[in-house]
Amino acid sequence: MSGDTAGAQYVAEFIDGPLEGEFEHRILISGKPESRVGMVAAVDGLESLFWYDAIDEHHVNGQLRVRFRFDAGDSDPVEFDEDNND
């Protein structure tokens, strides 16, 4: 394989929900970022599926970044107890 694969990637930034503050390098599909992504993550030892929707995109140092917002209605339920978050 030849070519610049960095140009075929973007950075997904998860701004809220269970993955808040996380970043992930993802591959562009037909030259564009996804408008919706499903992410699997372990919460309290159980794997859960979380859906995120793209809300905007911008460039940082020439790299495409896309911000994603949590879709609680379509995601697996998560109970987060802020009082017991050690």
C-alpha positions as CSV (number, residue, x, y, z in Angstrom):
1,M,0.0,0.0,0.0
2,S,1.3,3.4,-0.8
3,G,-0.1,6.9,-0.2
4,D,-0.7,9.1,2.7
5,T,-3.0,7.4,5.1
6,A,-2.9,10.3,7.5
7,G,-5.0,12.3,5.0
8,A,-7.7,9.5,5.1
9,Q,-8.2,9.9,8.9
10,Y,-9.9,12.2,11.3
11,V,-10.0,12.6,15.1
12,A,-13.3,11.9,16.8
13,E,-13.8,13.9,20.0
14,F,-16.5,12.7,22.3
15,I,-17.9,15.7,24.2
16,D,-20.3,14.1,26.6
17,G,-21.8,10.8,27.8
18,P,-19.8,7.8,29.0
19,L,-16.9,8.6,26.7
20,E,-16.7,12.3,27.5
21,G,-13.2,13.6,26.9
22,E,-12.0,10.7,24.8
23,F,-10.4,11.0,21.4
24,E,-10.1,8.4,18.7
25,H,-8.4,8.3,15.3
26,R,-11.0,7.1,12.7
27,I,-10.9,6.4,8.9
28,L,-12.7,8.7,6.5
29,I,-15.5,6.8,4.6
30,S,-15.6,7.9,0.9
31,G,-13.5,11.0,2.0
32,K,-15.9,12.0,4.7
33,P,-16.2,11.5,8.5
34,E,-19.1,9.4,9.8
35,S,-22.2,11.2,10.9
36,R,-23.0,8.6,13.6
37,V,-20.7,6.1,15.3
38,G,-21.4,3.2,17.7
39,M,-18.8,2.7,20.4
40,V,-18.4,-0.3,22.7
41,A,-17.0,0.4,26.1
42,A,-16.9,-1.4,29.5
43,V,-18.9,0.3,32.3
44,D,-18.7,-1.4,35.7
45,G,-17.2,-4.5,33.9
46,L,-20.0,-4.8,31.4
47,E,-19.7,-4.1,27.7
48,S,-22.2,-1.5,26.5
49,L,-23.0,0.1,23.1
50,F,-23.0,3.8,23.0
51,W,-24.2,5.9,20.0
52,Y,-22.8,9.3,19.2
53,D,-23.9,11.8,16.5
54,A,-21.5,14.3,14.8
55,I,-22.4,17.9,15.6
56,D,-19.6,19.8,13.9
57,E,-16.1,19.6,12.5
58,H,-13.1,21.8,12.4
59,H,-9.3,21.6,11.6
60,V,-6.6,21.7,14.2
61,N,-3.0,22.0,12.8
62,G,-4.3,20.7,9.4
63,Q,-6.0,17.7,11.0
64,L,-9.8,17.2,10.7
65,R,-11.6,16.9,14.1
66,V,-15.2,16.0,14.5
67,R,-17.1,16.5,17.7
68,F,-19.7,13.9,18.6
69,R,-22.6,14.2,21.1
70,F,-24.0,11.2,23.1
71,D,-27.4,9.8,22.0
72,A,-28.7,8.4,25.3
73,G,-32.0,7.3,23.7
74,D,-30.4,4.8,21.3
75,S,-27.6,3.7,23.6
76,D,-27.5,1.0,26.2
77,P,-28.6,2.4,29.6
78,V,-25.9,3.6,31.9
79,E,-26.3,4.4,35.6
80,F,-23.7,6.9,36.7
81,D,-23.6,7.7,40.4
82,E,-21.6,11.0,40.8
83,D,-21.5,10.5,44.6
84,N,-19.8,7.2,44.2
85,N,-17.3,8.1,41.4
86,D,-13.9,7.3,43.0
